[in-house]
Amino acid sequence: MAISPDLLEILRCPVCVREADDAGLLTLTKDVWLVCQTCERKYPIRDDIPVMLIEEGDRWRNTPVDELPETPPEPVV
C-alpha cells in the first residue's frame, strides 16, 4: 500500500520545516522512501508508516536515491 496523497501533502521533513513553512517538501520514491527536497534526507516507510525520525533521515542522507534499498532495512538499535 502506498502512502496516501493527502498524507504526503501535509508531511514535511522534521529538520527543514523549522526553517520555513514551505521548506521540507517530501517526494515519494520507490514507494517506500520519502526524500526531502530541501536537505536530501531520506525517510523510510516501514509497514506503511513513515518513519520521520531525524536520525533515520540522517542515516540515509548521503545515499543517492537510485542506491536506496527497495525495502528499507530495520533501524540500527
Gaussian input, Z-matrix of N, CA and C with variables (Angstrom, degrees):
# hf/3-21g

backbone

0 1
 N
 C     1     B1
 C     2     B2     1     A1
 N     3     B3     2     A2     1     D1
 C     4     B4     3     A3     2     D2
 C     5     B5     4     A4     3     D3
 N     6     B6     5     A5     4     D4
 C     7     B7     6     A6     5     D5
 C     8     B8     7     A7     6     D6
 N     9     B9     8     A8     7     D7
 C    10    B10     9     A9     8     D8
 C    11    B11    10    A10     9     D9
 N    12    B12    11    A11    10    D10
 C    13    B13    12    A12    11    D11
 C    14    B14    13    A13    12    D12
 N    15    B15    14    A14    13    D13
 C    16    B16    15    A15    14    D14
 C    17    B17    16    A16    15    D15
 N    18    B18    17    A17    16    D16
 C    19    B19    18    A18    17    D17
 C    20    B20    19    A19    18    D18
 N    21    B21    20    A20    19    D19
 C    22    B22    21    A21    20    D20
 C    23    B23    22    A22    21    D21
 N    24    B24    23    A23    22    D22
 C    25    B25    24    A24    23    D23
 C    26    B26    25    A25    24    D24
 N    27    B27    26    A26    25    D25
 C    28    B28    27    A27    26    D26
 C    29    B29    28    A28    27    D27
 N    30    B30    29    A29    28    D28
 C    31    B31    30    A30    29    D29
 C    32    B32    31    A31    30    D30
 N    33    B33    32    A32    31    D31
 C    34    B34    33    A33    32    D32
 C    35    B35    34    A34    33    D33
 N    36    B36    35    A35    34    D34
 C    37    B37    36    A36    35    D35
 C    38    B38    37    A37    36    D36
 N    39    B39    38    A38    37    D37
 C    40    B40    39    A39    38    D38
 C    41    B41    40    A40    39    D39
 N    42    B42    41    A41    40    D40
 C    43    B43    42    A42    41    D41
 C    44    B44    43    A43    42    D42
 N    45    B45    44    A44    43    D43
 C    46    B46    45    A45    44    D44
 C    47    B47    46    A46    45    D45
 N    48    B48    47    A47    46    D46
 C    49    B49    48    A48    47    D47
 C    50    B50    49    A49    48    D48
 N    51    B51    50    A50    49    D49
 C    52    B52    51    A51    50    D50
 C    53    B53    52    A52    51    D51
 N    54    B54    53    A53    52    D52
 C    55    B55    54    A54    53    D53
 C    56    B56    55    A55    54    D54
 N    57    B57    56    A56    55    D55
 C    58    B58    57    A57    56    D56
 C    59    B59    58    A58    57    D57
 N    60    B60    59    A59    58    D58
 C    61    B61    60    A60    59    D59
 C    62    B62    61    A61    60    D60
 N    63    B63    62    A62    61    D61
 C    64    B64    63    A63    62    D62
 C    65    B65    64    A64    63    D63
 N    66    B66    65    A65    64    D64
 C    67    B67    66    A66    65    D65
 C    68    B68    67    A67    66    D66
 N    69    B69    68    A68    67    D67
 C    70    B70    69    A69    68    D68
 C    71    B71    70    A70    69    D69
 N    72    B72    71    A71    70    D70
 C    73    B73    72    A72    71    D71
 C    74    B74    73    A73    72    D72
 N    75    B75    74    A74    73    D73
 C    76    B76    75    A75    74    D74
 C    77    B77    76    A76    75    D75
 N    78    B78    77    A77    76    D76
 C    79    B79    78    A78    77    D77
 C    80    B80    79    A79    78    D78
 N    81    B81    80    A80    79    D79
 C    82    B82    81    A81    80    D80
 C    83    B83    82    A82    81    D81
 N    84    B84    83    A83    82    D82
 C    85    B85    84    A84    83    D83
 C    86    B86    85    A85    84    D84
 N    87    B87    86    A86    85    D85
 C    88    B88    87    A87    86    D86
 C    89    B89    88    A88    87    D87
 N    90    B90    89    A89    88    D88
 C    91    B91    90    A90    89    D89
 C    92    B92    91    A91    90    D90
 N    93    B93    92    A92    91    D91
 C    94    B94    93    A93    92    D92
 C    95    B95    94    A94    93    D93
 N    96    B96    95    A95    94    D94
 C    97    B97    96    A96    95    D95
 C    98    B98    97    A97    96    D96
 N    99    B99    98    A98    97    D97
 C   100   B100    99    A99    98    D98
 C   101   B101   100   A100    99    D99
 N   102   B102   101   A101   100   D100
 C   103   B103   102   A102   101   D101
 C   104   B104   103   A103   102   D102
 N   105   B105   104   A104   103   D103
 C   106   B106   105   A105   104   D104
 C   107   B107   106   A106   105   D105
 N   108   B108   107   A107   106   D106
 C   109   B109   108   A108   107   D107
 C   110   B110   109   A109   108   D108
 N   111   B111   110   A110   109   D109
 C   112   B112   111   A111   110   D110
 C   113   B113   112   A112   111   D111
 N   114   B114   113   A113   112   D112
 C   115   B115   114   A114   113   D113
 C   116   B116   115   A115   114   D114
 N   117   B117   116   A116   115   D115
 C   118   B118   117   A117   116   D116
 C   119   B119   118   A118   117   D117
 N   120   B120   119   A119   118   D118
 C   121   B121   120   A120   119   D119
 C   122   B122   121   A121   120   D120
 N   123   B123   122   A122   121   D121
 C   124   B124   123   A123   122   D122
 C   125   B125   124   A124   123   D123
 N   126   B126   125   A125   124   D124
 C   127   B127   126   A126   125   D125
 C   128   B128   127   A127   126   D126
 N   129   B129   128   A128   127   D127
 C   130   B130   129   A129   128   D128
 C   131   B131   130   A130   129   D129
 N   132   B132   131   A131   130   D130
 C   133   B133   132   A132   131   D131
 C   134   B134   133   A133   132   D132
 N   135   B135   134   A134   133   D133
 C   136   B136   135   A135   134   D134
 C   137   B137   136   A136   135   D135
 N   138   B138   137   A137   136   D136
 C   139   B139   138   A138   137   D137
 C   140   B140   139   A139   138   D138
 N   141   B141   140   A140   139   D139
 C   142   B142   141   A141   140   D140
 C   143   B143   142   A142   141   D141
 N   144   B144   143   A143   142   D142
 C   145   B145   144   A144   143   D143
 C   146   B146   145   A145   144   D144
 N   147   B147   146   A146   145   D145
 C   148   B148   147   A147   146   D146
 C   149   B149   148   A148   147   D147
 N   150   B150   149   A149   148   D148
 C   151   B151   150   A150   149   D149
 C   152   B152   151   A151   150   D150
 N   153   B153   152   A152   151   D151
 C   154   B154   153   A153   152   D152
 C   155   B155   154   A154   153   D153
 N   156   B156   155   A155   154   D154
 C   157   B157   156   A156   155   D155
 C   158   B158   157   A157   156   D156
 N   159   B159   158   A158   157   D157
 C   160   B160   159   A159   158   D158
 C   161   B161   160   A160   159   D159
 N   162   B162   161   A161   160   D160
 C   163   B163   162   A162   161   D161
 C   164   B164   163   A163   162   D162
 N   165   B165   164   A164   163   D163
 C   166   B166   165   A165   164   D164
 C   167   B167   166   A166   165   D165
 N   168   B168   167   A167   166   D166
 C   169   B169   168   A168   167   D167
 C   170   B170   169   A169   168   D168
 N   171   B171   170   A170   169   D169
 C   172   B172   171   A171   170   D170
 C   173   B173   172   A172   171   D171
 N   174   B174   173   A173   172   D172
 C   175   B175   174   A174   173   D173
 C   176   B176   175   A175   174   D174
 N   177   B177   176   A176   175   D175
 C   178   B178   177   A177   176   D176
 C   179   B179   178   A178   177   D177
 N   180   B180   179   A179   178   D178
 C   181   B181   180   A180   179   D179
 C   182   B182   181   A181   180   D180
 N   183   B183   182   A182   181   D181
 C   184   B184   183   A183   182   D182
 C   185   B185   184   A184   183   D183
 N   186   B186   185   A185   184   D184
 C   187   B187   186   A186   185   D185
 C   188   B188   187   A187   186   D186
 N   189   B189   188   A188   187   D187
 C   190   B190   189   A189   188   D188
 C   191   B191   190   A190   189   D189
 N   192   B192   191   A191   190   D190
 C   193   B193   192   A192   191   D191
 C   194   B194   193   A193   192   D192
 N   195   B195   194   A194   193   D193
 C   196   B196   195   A195   194   D194
 C   197   B197   196   A196   195   D195
 N   198   B198   197   A197   196   D196
 C   199   B199   198   A198   197   D197
 C   200   B200   199   A199   198   D198
 N   201   B201   200   A200   199   D199
 C   202   B202   201   A201   200   D200
 C   203   B203   202   A202   201   D201
 N   204   B204   203   A203   202   D202
 C   205   B205   204   A204   203   D203
 C   206   B206   205   A205   204   D204
 N   207   B207   206   A206   205   D205
 C   208   B208   207   A207   206   D206
 C   209   B209   208   A208   207   D207
 N   210   B210   209   A209   208   D208
 C   211   B211   210   A210   209   D209
 C   212   B212   211   A211   210   D210
 N   213   B213   212   A212   211   D211
 C   214   B214   213   A213   212   D212
 C   215   B215   214   A214   213   D213
 N   216   B216   215   A215   214   D214
 C   217   B217   216   A216   215   D215
 C   218   B218   217   A217   216   D216
 N   219   B219   218   A218   217   D217
 C   220   B220   219   A219   218   D218
 C   221   B221   220   A220   219   D219
 N   222   B222   221   A221   220   D220
 C   223   B223   222   A222   221   D221
 C   224   B224   223   A223   222   D222
 N   225   B225   224   A224   223   D223
 C   226   B226   225   A225   224   D224
 C   227   B227   226   A226   225   D225
 N   228   B228   227   A227   226   D226
 C   229   B229   228   A228   227   D227
 C   230   B230   229   A229   228   D228

   B1=1.4567
   B2=1.5322
   B3=1.2852
   B4=1.4659
   B5=1.5273
   B6=1.2962
   B7=1.4554
   B8=1.5325
   B9=1.3051
   B10=1.4679
   B11=1.5292
   B12=1.3179
   B13=1.4653
   B14=1.5313
   B15=1.3261
   B16=1.4673
   B17=1.5258
   B18=1.3291
   B19=1.4600
   B20=1.5256
   B21=1.3162
   B22=1.4551
   B23=1.5329
   B24=1.3036
   B25=1.4648
   B26=1.5294
   B27=1.3312
   B28=1.4728
   B29=1.5260
   B30=1.3424
   B31=1.4702
   B32=1.5215
   B33=1.3198
   B34=1.4627
   B35=1.5192
   B36=1.3149
   B37=1.4546
   B38=1.5281
   B39=1.3300
   B40=1.4626
   B41=1.5269
   B42=1.3224
   B43=1.4631
   B44=1.5280
   B45=1.3013
   B46=1.4715
   B47=1.5253
   B48=1.3026
   B49=1.4649
   B50=1.5291
   B51=1.3092
   B52=1.4654
   B53=1.5226
   B54=1.3486
   B55=1.4602
   B56=1.5188
   B57=1.3299
   B58=1.4672
   B59=1.5204
   B60=1.3154
   B61=1.4609
   B62=1.5222
   B63=1.3261
   B64=1.4674
   B65=1.5279
   B66=1.3107
   B67=1.4654
   B68=1.5289
   B69=1.3123
   B70=1.4539
   B71=1.5061
   B72=1.3319
   B73=1.4601
   B74=1.5171
   B75=1.3244
   B76=1.4532
   B77=1.5248
   B78=1.3230
   B79=1.4537
   B80=1.5200
   B81=1.3252
   B82=1.4535
   B83=1.5217
   B84=1.3368
   B85=1.4596
   B86=1.5203
   B87=1.3135
   B88=1.4740
   B89=1.5198
   B90=1.3022
   B91=1.4703
   B92=1.5233
   B93=1.3391
   B94=1.4698
   B95=1.5265
   B96=1.3273
   B97=1.4613
   B98=1.5156
   B99=1.3223
   B100=1.4549
   B101=1.5254
   B102=1.3139
   B103=1.4643
   B104=1.5250
   B105=1.3297
   B106=1.4569
   B107=1.5193
   B108=1.3188
   B109=1.4583
   B110=1.5256
   B111=1.3211
   B112=1.4572
   B113=1.5265
   B114=1.3344
   B115=1.4645
   B116=1.5288
   B117=1.3332
   B118=1.4704
   B119=1.5311
   B120=1.3435
   B121=1.4669
   B122=1.5238
   B123=1.3342
   B124=1.4499
   B125=1.5226
   B126=1.3264
   B127=1.4606
   B128=1.5252
   B129=1.3407
   B130=1.4604
   B131=1.5283
   B132=1.3117
   B133=1.4598
   B134=1.5194
   B135=1.3223
   B136=1.4600
   B137=1.5213
   B138=1.3095
   B139=1.4671
   B140=1.5292
   B141=1.3331
   B142=1.4691
   B143=1.5293
   B144=1.3325
   B145=1.4619
   B146=1.5259
   B147=1.3467
   B148=1.4632
   B149=1.5291
   B150=1.3231
   B151=1.4607
   B152=1.5271
   B153=1.3316
   B154=1.4587
   B155=1.5286
   B156=1.3112
   B157=1.4544
   B158=1.5219
   B159=1.3083
   B160=1.4605
   B161=1.5284
   B162=1.3254
   B163=1.4677
   B164=1.5283
   B165=1.3229
   B166=1.4669
   B167=1.5239
   B168=1.3120
   B169=1.4575
   B170=1.5165
   B171=1.3347
   B172=1.4676
   B173=1.5250
   B174=1.3148
   B175=1.4659
   B176=1.5374
   B177=1.3222
   B178=1.4590
   B179=1.5255
   B180=1.2953
   B181=1.4641
   B182=1.5282
   B183=1.3160
   B184=1.4623
   B185=1.5279
   B186=1.3254
   B187=1.4644
   B188=1.5255
   B189=1.3288
   B190=1.4669
   B191=1.5336
   B192=1.3130
   B193=1.4636
   B194=1.5202
   B195=1.3128
   B196=1.4683
   B197=1.5280
   B198=1.3389
   B199=1.4676
   B200=1.5309
   B201=1.3218
   B202=1.4657
   B203=1.5285
   B204=1.3312
   B205=1.4494
   B206=1.5319
   B207=1.3325
   B208=1.4741
   B209=1.5320
   B210=1.3207
   B211=1.4696
   B212=1.5156
   B213=1.3226
   B214=1.4717
   B215=1.5275
   B216=1.3232
   B217=1.4633
   B218=1.5314
   B219=1.2921
   B220=1.4601
   B221=1.5262
   B222=1.3278
   B223=1.4641
   B224=1.5324
   B225=1.3266
   B226=1.4562
   B227=1.5257
   B228=1.3224
   B229=1.4766
   B230=1.5004
   A1=108.81
   A2=116.41
   A3=121.01
   A4=109.94
   A5=115.17
   A6=120.86
   A7=108.99
   A8=117.04
   A9=119.81
   A10=110.56
   A11=116.86
   A12=120.61
   A13=112.29
   A14=117.11
   A15=120.58
   A16=111.26
   A17=116.27
   A18=119.97
   A19=110.64
   A20=116.60
   A21=121.08
   A22=111.15
   A23=116.42
   A24=121.24
   A25=112.61
   A26=117.98
   A27=119.85
   A28=113.92
   A29=117.53
   A30=119.67
   A31=110.67
   A32=115.96
   A33=122.50
   A34=108.65
   A35=115.84
   A36=121.48
   A37=108.21
   A38=118.75
   A39=120.49
   A40=113.77
   A41=118.55
   A42=121.50
   A43=109.77
   A44=116.23
   A45=121.13
   A46=113.70
   A47=118.02
   A48=120.18
   A49=110.78
   A50=117.27
   A51=121.60
   A52=111.45
   A53=116.38
   A54=121.31
   A55=112.69
   A56=116.76
   A57=121.39
   A58=108.49
   A59=116.70
   A60=120.45
   A61=113.23
   A62=116.89
   A63=119.18
   A64=112.77
   A65=118.20
   A66=122.01
   A67=109.84
   A68=115.72
   A69=120.62
   A70=115.72
   A71=117.77
   A72=119.80
   A73=109.44
   A74=116.26
   A75=121.61
   A76=111.03
   A77=115.36
   A78=122.41
   A79=108.04
   A80=116.55
   A81=121.28
   A82=109.23
   A83=116.04
   A84=122.25
   A85=109.10
   A86=116.41
   A87=122.64
   A88=112.26
   A89=118.66
   A90=125.36
   A91=114.27
   A92=118.84
   A93=120.37
   A94=113.13
   A95=117.40
   A96=121.27
   A97=109.98
   A98=116.63
   A99=123.18
   A100=106.70
   A101=116.65
   A102=121.85
   A103=108.74
   A104=116.31
   A105=121.49
   A106=109.67
   A107=116.27
   A108=121.31
   A109=112.10
   A110=117.49
   A111=121.67
   A112=112.06
   A113=117.56
   A114=120.68
   A115=114.81
   A116=117.32
   A117=121.89
   A118=114.30
   A119=118.47
   A120=118.39
   A121=107.50
   A122=115.25
   A123=121.04
   A124=108.90
   A125=115.09
   A126=121.90
   A127=109.25
   A128=117.28
   A129=119.60
   A130=111.75
   A131=114.43
   A132=121.62
   A133=105.52
   A134=116.06
   A135=121.41
   A136=108.86
   A137=116.45
   A138=121.82
   A139=110.96
   A140=116.06
   A141=124.15
   A142=113.80
   A143=117.37
   A144=121.59
   A145=109.19
   A146=117.71
   A147=119.74
   A148=110.60
   A149=116.30
   A150=121.52
   A151=106.83
   A152=115.66
   A153=121.86
   A154=112.00
   A155=117.30
   A156=121.73
   A157=109.35
   A158=117.15
   A159=121.44
   A160=110.80
   A161=116.84
   A162=120.71
   A163=111.01
   A164=117.24
   A165=120.69
   A166=110.20
   A167=117.15
   A168=120.68
   A169=111.88
   A170=115.92
   A171=120.68
   A172=111.42
   A173=115.99
   A174=121.48
   A175=111.60
   A176=117.22
   A177=122.07
   A178=113.38
   A179=118.01
   A180=122.14
   A181=113.36
   A182=118.00
   A183=121.18
   A184=113.98
   A185=116.71
   A186=120.60
   A187=108.40
   A188=117.73
   A189=119.54
   A190=110.62
   A191=116.69
   A192=121.76
   A193=111.46
   A194=117.96
   A195=119.86
   A196=113.20
   A197=117.58
   A198=121.21
   A199=112.84
   A200=117.65
   A201=120.49
   A202=109.11
   A203=118.12
   A204=120.10
   A205=111.45
   A206=115.21
   A207=120.91
   A208=110.93
   A209=116.05
   A210=122.30
   A211=107.37
   A212=117.84
   A213=118.79
   A214=111.91
   A215=117.19
   A216=119.52
   A217=110.48
   A218=114.13
   A219=119.60
   A220=109.69
   A221=117.32
   A222=119.90
   A223=111.75
   A224=114.40
   A225=120.55
   A226=106.62
   A227=115.70
   A228=119.46
   A229=110.63
   D1=126.79
   D2=178.73
   D3=-81.65
   D4=161.27
   D5=178.41
   D6=-69.11
   D7=141.40
   D8=-176.83
   D9=-69.75
   D10=144.87
   D11=177.90
   D12=-59.34
   D13=-33.27
   D14=178.68
   D15=-64.69
   D16=-42.12
   D17=178.75
   D18=-68.50
   D19=-42.29
   D20=179.09
   D21=-60.04
   D22=-34.42
   D23=-179.75
   D24=-66.16
   D25=-31.81
   D26=-176.69
   D27=-98.68
   D28=-21.21
   D29=179.68
   D30=-68.77
   D31=142.33
   D32=176.66
   D33=-138.70
   D34=154.72
   D35=175.00
   D36=-60.31
   D37=127.45
   D38=-177.46
   D39=-66.19
   D40=-17.70
   D41=177.05
   D42=-83.00
   D43=-51.18
   D44=-171.51
   D45=-76.82
   D46=-27.91
   D47=-178.05
   D48=-63.79
   D49=-21.92
   D50=177.99
   D51=-70.70
   D52=-24.41
   D53=-176.41
   D54=-80.70
   D55=-39.79
   D56=-179.68
   D57=-163.27
   D58=151.40
   D59=-177.56
   D60=-62.45
   D61=-31.09
   D62=-178.17
   D63=-93.91
   D64=3.82
   D65=178.61
   D66=-87.21
   D67=159.39
   D68=173.79
   D69=83.32
   D70=20.69
   D71=176.70
   D72=-61.09
   D73=141.50
   D74=-176.67
   D75=-112.82
   D76=145.71
   D77=176.19
   D78=-117.93
   D79=134.22
   D80=176.65
   D81=-78.84
   D82=128.66
   D83=-179.01
   D84=-130.13
   D85=135.53
   D86=178.16
   D87=56.61
   D88=19.29
   D89=-179.32
   D90=62.17
   D91=1.12
   D92=-178.77
   D93=-137.48
   D94=13.00
   D95=179.05
   D96=-136.62
   D97=140.32
   D98=171.49
   D99=-111.30
   D100=122.55
   D101=-176.12
   D102=-111.74
   D103=124.82
   D104=178.41
   D105=-73.71
   D106=128.78
   D107=-179.53
   D108=-78.20
   D109=-13.12
   D110=-179.35
   D111=-91.59
   D112=-48.50
   D113=-171.31
   D114=-117.32
   D115=-4.91
   D116=179.00
   D117=73.23
   D118=11.34
   D119=173.55
   D120=-69.02
   D121=148.75
   D122=-178.72
   D123=-123.67
   D124=126.97
   D125=-177.51
   D126=-112.62
   D127=126.53
   D128=-179.59
   D129=-77.62
   D130=157.48
   D131=171.51
   D132=-113.63
   D133=115.88
   D134=-179.25
   D135=-117.22
   D136=130.28
   D137=-179.22
   D138=52.35
   D139=41.77
   D140=179.00
   D141=66.15
   D142=16.77
   D143=179.83
   D144=-119.31
   D145=120.11
   D146=176.42
   D147=-66.25
   D148=128.52
   D149=179.14
   D150=-95.83
   D151=95.05
   D152=-172.05
   D153=-95.94
   D154=37.46
   D155=177.22
   D156=-84.75
   D157=134.83
   D158=-179.14
   D159=-56.83
   D160=-38.48
   D161=-179.85
   D162=-60.83
   D163=-38.35
   D164=177.99
   D165=-67.18
   D166=-43.57
   D167=178.21
   D168=-61.67
   D169=-41.29
   D170=178.26
   D171=-63.71
   D172=-38.82
   D173=-176.87
   D174=-58.35
   D175=-35.26
   D176=-174.96
   D177=-106.41
   D178=3.09
   D179=-173.04
   D180=-56.11
   D181=-41.74
   D182=-176.21
   D183=-91.44
   D184=4.35
   D185=177.56
   D186=-87.54
   D187=123.56
   D188=176.87
   D189=-60.75
   D190=146.38
   D191=-177.40
   D192=-54.61
   D193=-41.92
   D194=-178.22
   D195=-70.68
   D196=-9.41
   D197=177.68
   D198=-103.74
   D199=1.06
   D200=177.56
   D201=-67.25
   D202=139.75
   D203=178.93
   D204=-64.47
   D205=149.07
   D206=178.64
   D207=-65.27
   D208=-29.81
   D209=175.81
   D210=-123.93
   D211=117.18
   D212=-179.91
   D213=-60.56
   D214=132.17
   D215=177.57
   D216=-69.99
   D217=163.07
   D218=176.98
   D219=-64.93
   D220=153.54
   D221=-178.95
   D222=-65.00
   D223=151.58
   D224=174.71
   D225=-80.67
   D226=129.54
   D227=-176.83
   D228=-102.08

